[in-house]
């Protein structure tokens, strides 16, 4: 099965192709590809792998939060392509991506943060435990909780029962200095976001949540949380 992965949030812009949990093309490895037009990147990827658009069986796309206009561009491209090919598109938040990446490295719960406005932030918590998510469109399993608001209010609540955890994202230093977390062991991952290659390498985690028209992938925003 040929899988297309698209990540356009949190400072990275990558388009990947993969088969059997192996990445066969990663646009971020090619510095010459300064053109961030997704159609252009996809054609380069397909040509390099001797594939056609019709060979794509599934799309996995980053839903944010982070960089709203870029995230929406990636999602709109994924939805349009999925519709034209009549194939599923699976939503994966940047919080889940970073959580998986950091958890694999440290084996500890992960707190991730993405900047927003008016002193608020998107905060994600990844514990490695699967939970069922159900909305009006579908239900699936994921391993991340996401809330929007004040860091000093949300993070202590997420890690209340944990003595040790890892921080990822834009507010690592701030989180490590919170007086509410005094006594806890906090490890700075030095990571801003997760590696998009996980879309392919861990694709089995995501393909089960695929949406097919008339269902569409939607971006994560303050209003959707």
RATA-V563732 format. One record per residue. N is the residue number from 1. RES is the residue in three letters. SS is DSSP state (H for helix, E for strand, C for the rest). PHI is phi as a letter, one per 20 degrees, with the letter a starting at -180 (999 if undefined). D_LAST is the distance of its C-alpha to the last C-alpha in whole Angstrom. Layout:
# RATA-V563732
N;RES;SS;PHI;D_LAST + N;RES;SS;PHI;D_LAST
This chain:
# RATA-V563732
1;UNK;C;999;32 + 2;UNK;E;e;31 + 3;UNK;E;d;28 + 4;UNK;E;d;26 + 5;UNK;E;d;24 + 6;UNK;E;c;22 + 7;UNK;E;c;20 + 8;UNK;C;c;20 + 9;UNK;C;d;17 + 10;UNK;C;l;18 + 11;UNK;C;n;22 + 12;UNK;C;d;23 + 13;UNK;C;c;24 + 14;UNK;E;b;25 + 15;UNK;E;c;26 + 16;UNK;E;c;28 + 17;UNK;E;c;30 + 18;UNK;E;b;31 + 19;UNK;E;c;33 + 20;UNK;C;l;33 + 21;UNK;C;m;30 + 22;UNK;E;d;32 + 23;UNK;E;f;31 + 24;UNK;E;d;34 + 25;UNK;E;b;33 + 26;UNK;E;c;31 + 27;UNK;H;f;31 + 28;UNK;H;f;30 + 29;UNK;H;e;33 + 30;UNK;C;d;35 + 31;UNK;C;f;35 + 32;UNK;C;f;37 + 33;UNK;C;e;34 + 34;UNK;C;e;33 + 35;UNK;C;e;32 + 36;UNK;C;e;29 + 37;UNK;C;f;29 + 38;UNK;H;f;27 + 39;UNK;H;f;30 + 40;UNK;H;f;33 + 41;UNK;H;f;31 + 42;UNK;H;f;31 + 43;UNK;H;f;34 + 44;UNK;H;f;36 + 45;UNK;H;f;34 + 46;UNK;H;f;35 + 47;UNK;H;f;39 + 48;UNK;H;f;39 + 49;UNK;C;d;38 + 50;UNK;C;l;40 + 51;UNK;C;c;38 + 52;UNK;C;d;37 + 53;UNK;H;g;33 + 54;UNK;H;f;34 + 55;UNK;H;f;34 + 56;UNK;E;f;31 + 57;UNK;E;d;29 + 58;UNK;E;b;26 + 59;UNK;E;c;23 + 60;UNK;E;c;20 + 61;UNK;E;c;18 + 62;UNK;E;f;16 + 63;UNK;C;d;12 + 64;UNK;C;n;12 + 65;UNK;C;f;10 + 66;UNK;C;p;14 + 67;UNK;C;l;16 + 68;UNK;H;g;15 + 69;UNK;H;f;18 + 70;UNK;H;f;19 + 71;UNK;H;f;16 + 72;UNK;H;f;16 + 73;UNK;H;f;20 + 74;UNK;H;f;20 + 75;UNK;H;f;17 + 76;UNK;H;f;20 + 77;UNK;H;f;23 + 78;UNK;H;f;21 + 79;UNK;H;f;21 + 80;UNK;H;f;24 + 81;UNK;H;f;26 + 82;UNK;H;f;25 + 83;UNK;H;f;25 + 84;UNK;H;f;29 + 85;UNK;H;e;30 + 86;UNK;C;l;28 + 87;UNK;C;c;26 + 88;UNK;E;f;23 + 89;UNK;E;c;20 + 90;UNK;E;d;18 + 91;UNK;E;e;15 + 92;UNK;E;c;14 + 93;UNK;C;f;12 + 94;UNK;H;f;14 + 95;UNK;H;f;13 + 96;UNK;H;f;15 + 97;UNK;H;g;18 + 98;UNK;H;f;18 + 99;UNK;H;f;18 + 100;UNK;H;f;20 + 101;UNK;H;f;23 + 102;UNK;H;f;23 + 103;UNK;H;f;23 + 104;UNK;H;f;26 + 105;UNK;H;e;28 + 106;UNK;H;d;28 + 107;UNK;C;m;27 + 108;UNK;C;c;25 + 109;UNK;C;g;21 + 110;UNK;E;c;19 + 111;UNK;E;d;17 + 112;UNK;E;c;16 + 113;UNK;E;c;15 + 114;UNK;E;c;14 + 115;UNK;E;f;15 + 116;UNK;C;c;14 + 117;UNK;C;d;16 + 118;UNK;C;l;17 + 119;UNK;C;m;17 + 120;UNK;C;e;14 + 121;UNK;E;b;12 + 122;UNK;E;e;10 + 123;UNK;E;d;11 + 124;UNK;E;d;11 + 125;UNK;E;c;14 + 126;UNK;E;d;16 + 127;UNK;E;d;19 + 128;UNK;E;n;21 + 129;UNK;E;d;20 + 130;UNK;E;f;18 + 131;UNK;E;c;16 + 132;UNK;E;e;16 + 133;UNK;E;d;12 + 134;UNK;E;c;13 + 135;UNK;C;c;12 + 136;UNK;C;f;14 + 137;UNK;C;e;15 + 138;UNK;C;a;16 + 139;UNK;E;c;16 + 140;UNK;E;b;16 + 141;UNK;E;d;17 + 142;UNK;E;b;15 + 143;UNK;E;c;16 + 144;UNK;E;c;13 + 145;UNK;E;d;10 + 146;UNK;E;c;7 + 147;UNK;E;c;7 + 148;UNK;E;c;7 + 149;UNK;E;q;11 + 150;UNK;C;e;14 + 151;UNK;H;g;16 + 152;UNK;H;f;18 + 153;UNK;H;e;16 + 154;UNK;H;e;14 + 155;UNK;H;f;16 + 156;UNK;H;g;19 + 157;UNK;H;f;17 + 158;UNK;H;f;16 + 159;UNK;C;d;19 + 160;UNK;C;g;21 + 161;UNK;C;e;23 + 162;UNK;C;d;24 + 163;UNK;C;e;27 + 164;UNK;E;b;26 + 165;UNK;E;b;24 + 166;UNK;E;d;23 + 167;UNK;E;d;21 + 168;UNK;E;c;20 + 169;UNK;E;o;19 + 170;UNK;C;f;20 + 171;UNK;C;d;20 + 172;UNK;H;g;22 + 173;UNK;H;f;25 + 174;UNK;H;f;23 + 175;UNK;H;f;21 + 176;UNK;H;f;25 + 177;UNK;C;d;26 + 178;UNK;C;f;24 + 179;UNK;H;f;27 + 180;UNK;H;f;24 + 181;UNK;H;d;25 + 182;UNK;C;g;29 + 183;UNK;C;n;30 + 184;UNK;C;e;28 + 185;UNK;E;e;29 + 186;UNK;E;d;26 + 187;UNK;E;d;27 + 188;UNK;E;e;26 + 189;UNK;C;f;26 + 190;UNK;C;m;27 + 191;UNK;C;d;24 + 192;UNK;C;e;22 + 193;UNK;C;b;20 + 194;UNK;C;e;21 + 195;UNK;C;f;24 + 196;UNK;C;f;23 + 197;UNK;C;f;26 + 198;UNK;H;f;24 + 199;UNK;H;g;23 + 200;UNK;H;e;26 + 201;UNK;H;f;27 + 202;UNK;C;d;25 + 203;UNK;H;g;24 + 204;UNK;H;f;25 + 205;UNK;H;f;22 + 206;UNK;C;d;20 + 207;UNK;H;f;22 + 208;UNK;H;f;22 + 209;UNK;H;d;18 + 210;UNK;C;f;20 + 211;UNK;E;d;19 + 212;UNK;C;c;22 + 213;UNK;C;g;23 + 214;UNK;C;e;22 + 215;UNK;C;e;18 + 216;UNK;C;c;17 + 217;UNK;C;f;15 + 218;UNK;C;c;12 + 219;UNK;C;f;10 + 220;UNK;C;e;7 + 221;UNK;C;c;7 + 222;UNK;C;g;6 + 223;UNK;C;f;6 + 224;UNK;C;e;4 + 225;UNK;C;e;0
